């Protein structure tokens, strides 16, 4: 109860991580101000987020305690929308042809085109559902830790997931690409085969994602690997389910023409680096109050 009602005025690891990201992207907004019609609104959102985090670190009470635990996950997920605004202004040119050439040099074919030979409506429906459930699947692991009242493990899991989201956004800025469903569409022999559910899910995702440059690295691959790794501390049965889901979503990203295979390799490597370095980063950022129980 004392942890809920009191505050020692210190930032948690997730606070420091997100404040650094907000400051960095805020600086990009300031540098490219004249290229961003939404610059005043974006900068106001950055300043508002920073103020809320700072104020929460100095306040006590149950509501603030809940806020400090949960705000990182929806905040870093919502930062995804900002990439659609920042990347065209900061980078401009896409790197799709380079990524497609890398894929072709590895496989001697374009994987999204080759997979047409195994395409069926039922498989398309299933993999589209797997792909659409990405965010709920990732957030289920910290929610289960919360239900078990393992708050120290929850804080680390939320930190690791937040780190994964933000690291992928930096990758999008460094290597902007829209994906094979745009760059290789002229090579495909037929549209995706699926039922009306697939059509609705694809249209909904397109509206939510806007014109994004979000291929490299694959955030879907990276974050589902992180979720699978984190699920191991809950139960072996759950970790097996997450392993199966991870393999399905890796297939889905290429089958549905969202990603090049090199995106998946980059996402897997990034996940491995963050899983390995995460505990050390968390302890460094947390200071003496940091704790990782599992």
N, C-alpha and C positions, 0 to 999 in steps of 0.2 A: 504493500500500500504506500509506503514511503516513496518508492520509485515512481509511483503514479502521481502523487501530490506535489512532489518537490522537483526542483531543477537546479543543477549545479552551475548552469550558465555555460556549459561546454558544448561544442559542436560534436555530433556523432560523425562516424566515418562517412555515412551517406550524405550528411549535410555538407561536409568539406568537398566531397566528390562533385555534388551537384552545384555547389556554389562556384567551383572552379570551371565547370562546364558552362554555366550561365554567364560567368564573366568572359569566357573565351568567345562564345557565340555573340554575346553583347558587343564585344570589341569588333567582331566581323560586321555586325550591323552598323556600327559607327563608321568603320573604314569604308564600307560600300553604301553609305547613306544615300547618295544620289542615284544609285541603281535600284534602290528598294522603295517602291511606292508605299509599302507597309512599314517602313522603318520606324516612324514614331510609335505605332502600336506595338511592334515587336520589342522595341527598347523599353517601353512602359511595362510590358509583360515580364521582361527580364528583371527590371528593377523591383516590380511587385513581388515576384517569386523570391528574390534575394531578401527583401525586407521581411516577408512572411517566415522564411527559414530562420533568420537572425532573431526575430521576435520570439518564435517558438522555443528557441534554445534558452531564452531567459525567463520563460514562464513555467509555472507548475499547473497541476490540475489534470483531471481525467481526460477532458477533451483534447488538451494539448498533447498529452501522452499518446493518445490514439493517433492524432495528426502526425506526430513525429515518427511513429512507426510506419504509417501507411502512405504518407504523401509521396515518397520517392517513386513508388511503382506507377501510379497514374501520371505523375509529372514527367518522368523520363519517357513513358509511352507517348504522351502528347507532344513531346519535343520532336517526334517524328514528322509531324505536319510542317514544322518550321523548315525542314530540309527542302521541301518543294519550293520554298520561297528563296532560301539562301543560295542553294547550289547554282541555279541559272545565273544569279548575279555574281557569285564568287568565281565560278569555274567556266560556265558557258558551254564549251564543247564536251560532248560525251565520249566515252572510251569504249563504246560497244564493239566497234570493229576490231579493236585490239583484243578484247576478251573473246570474241567469236573466233578470231584467228588462233588464239591459244588453244581453245577447245578443239578446233579442227586439226591443229598440229598434233594433239594428243590422240584423238580418236580416228583421225582421217575421215571424219564425217561430222555433220552438225547433230549433236545428240537430240535436240528437240525435233529435228526432221526425221532422224532414224527411228525415234520412238513412235512415229505414226503407225508403224507396222504392228504394234501391239495395242493400239488404241481401241478401246471398246466403251460404249456408253456407261456400263456398270462400273468399270475401273475409273473412268473420268469422274463419275458422281462420287465414288468413294474417296478418291484422292483430293477432289475439290473440298469435300467436307473436312478431311484431315487438315488441309491447308488453312481453311477458314477458322478452325478451332485453335489456331496457334496461340493467340494471346491468352484465352482462358486456360489452355493447357500449361502455359508457362507460369501463370499466376496461381494455379491450383496448389503448387508445392508450398509456397510461403503461407497460403491460407490454411493448409493442413497443419503446418507447424504452429500457426497461431491458434488453431482449435485445440491443439495439444498443450497450449500455454508454454511452449518452448520459446520464450521471447528472445533470448540471446541468439538461438539458432535462427529465428525469424529475421532478426536484424542483419545477421550475416548473409542470409539468403537474399534478402531484399537488396543489400549492398551489391552482391555478386550479380544479380539480375540487372540492377541499375547500371553497373559497370559494363555489362554486356551490351545493353541498349546503346549507351553513350559511345562506346568504342566502335560499334557498327556505324553510328552516324559520322564519326570522324573518317571512317573508311569511305563512306559515300561521298564526302567532300573531296577526299584525295583521289578517288577513282570513280567519278560519276558515270553511271550507266543505267539505261532504262530497261534493258532485258531483251531476250530473243523474241518475245512475242511482238515487239516493235521492230527490232533491227533485222530479224530473219523472217518476218511474216511473208515476204515475197517468195521465199523458198519453200514454204509449207504447201502441201498439196491439198489439204482439206482443213476446215475449221475444227475446233475441238468438238467431239461428239459427246453429248450428255443430255440429260433431261432438263426440265424447266428449273429444277432446283439449282443446277450448276449455273444456268444463265443468271438467275437471281443473285446467287452468291458472288459471281464474277462481277456483275454490274455494281453490286453493293461495295465490294472491295475497291473497284475502280473509283467510285465516288469518294470513298473514305481516304484513299491513298493519294488522289490527285495525280498530277504529272510528276511522279517521283523519279529520282535517280538513285535507286535503292538496291542495286544488285550486289555490289562488291564491298565488303564480304556479305555472304548470305546471313542475314540476321535470323532468318527462320532456322537455318541449320545450327548456327552458333548458339542461340538461346535455347533451343530444344535439347541440345547436348548439355548445356548448363543445368537445365531443368532435370534432365535424366540423372546427372551426377548428384544434384541436390536431393533428388527423391530417394537415393540410396540410404539416407539417414532416417527415413520414415519407415520403410519396410522393403524387404527383398521382392515381395510380390509387386509392389508399386513400381519399383525400379525396373522390373521386367516389362511391365506395361509401357513405361516411358521409353525403354529401349526400342520396343516394337514401334511405338509412335514416332520416335526419332528416325528410324529407318524408313518409315512410310512417308514422312514429310520431306526427307531428302529426295526420295523418288518423285514426290509430288511437285517439288519446285522445278524440276527439269521437265517432267512429263507434261505439266500444265504450261510450260514455256515461260515461266517467270525468271528462271536463272540459267546461267551457264554453269558447267560443272566446275570450272575454276573458282567460281564464287563459293561453291560448297566446300572446296578444299581450303580456301582462305577462311571461311567461317569456322570450320573444324579446327584449324590451326589456332585461330584467335581464341576459341573456346578453351583449348588445351592450355594456352598461355595464361589466360585469366584464371582458370581453375588452379593452376600451379602457383601463380603469383598472388592470387586473391587473399589467402590468409595473411601473408606478410604485409600486403598493402593495407588490409583491414586493421591489423595491429598497429602499424605505423600511424595511420590516420586516426585511430581510436584513442591512442595513448593508454594510460593506465586503466581506463574503464573498459577497454576492449575485451571481449570474451567470445571464443568459439568453442562451444561445448562438444561438438562432434568432430 
